[in-house]
Amino acid sequence: MKILKRNIISLKEAEKLIEKYYEGETTVAEENLLRKYLSGKNVPAQFATEKAILDYFASEKEKKSVRLVPNTVKWIASVAAAAIVVIFLSILFNNPSSATSYAYVDGKKITDKNEIRALAQIAVGNLVSGTDEVEEGLENIQLGQTIESQLDVFAGVEF
Amino acid sequence: MSKYLILTLLLAVGFTANLNAQSDLEINKVFEQYGKQKGSVLVEMSKELLKGYEFTYYKSIVTTNNKEAADFARKCLDVDQKGAKKVKQVISNGILSSIYLQLPQKGKYFRLVLFNETTSPEPKMTLIYIESEKDSEEILQISLKRRQEKRTID
């Protein structure tokens, strides 16, 4: 404790601390003191190995702290990449023109454009014929006409 | 680091998957559940196949002899008609047999859901979902013009 307060150690104290260090009994404060001692001028040659070890760990620690910046950049880059994916996929999903056209009949996939159109026409035809009974009562409803007119786009014009 | 990336990407995919204009509707479940079954005809058409028409997207399902599908569609329509404009509705013997819904606009797309069920000659349910960039009035004008042109040709 005394040496910690003094913040400076003698050769003998350094030797003791190194012994403690190898036994894994030094505190962080003691290791810092030792590092300070070993990084000073006129370090005895006998401590060259210990100096090298502590220097190595010190440089590793520095590297880790330096890596914080690239990690942040990486994080920003990943968020940016995700944002690009969001934008791309939202365009993809929001733009009907990018969707594919297909049909399934009894579970069998059909990709022929003419067949797909014909099947759509049949579906719309079902709807139009099925609503004949109520058509008269809805003549004056503009929205009803609108829908019927929309259906005419399918039913009235050949695909 | 990679876990953040994966999480963000998963969120992104989840978010964008929800952006599909019709995927927020209950009727989407009808297409998904019964579209590829035997006795069903599922059609999906995107813009490139609808060139020259006023629709930008079309999806329909026709099921034959499938009461379960029709009942399920009715349940889904019950949910989807909340907030939608009911344009046309036919109830036969207390059961919904036909309904046209004008759904709230999503982005620039006007959306319509059309449902019809007939019992003869065989039970047949038709459910159609349509998207259009043009508003109803504009579509009406274009359609009427086409009608007149067609009559002139005939």
Interface residues (C-beta under 8 A of the other chain):
Chain A: N71 K74 W75 S78 V79 A81 A82 A83 V85 V86 L89 S90 L92 F93 N94 N95 P96 S97 S98 A99 T100 S101 Y102 A103 Y104 V105 D106 G107 K113 I116 R117 L119 A120 I122 A123 V124 N126 L127 S129 G130 T131 E133 V134 L138 I141 Q142 L143 G144 Q145 T146 I147 S149 Q150 L151 D152 V153 F154 G156 V157
Chain B: M1 Y4 L5 T8 L9 L11 A12 V13 F15 T16 A17 L19 N20 A21 G35 K36 Q37 K38 G39 S40 V41 L42 V43 E44 M45 S46 K47 E48 L49 Y53 E54 F55 T56 Y57 Y58 S60 I61 V62 K85 V87 K88 V90 S97 S98 Y100 Q102 G107 Y109 L112 L114 N116 E117 T118 K124 T126 I128 I130 E131 S132 S136 E137 I139 L140 S143 L144 R146 R147 K150
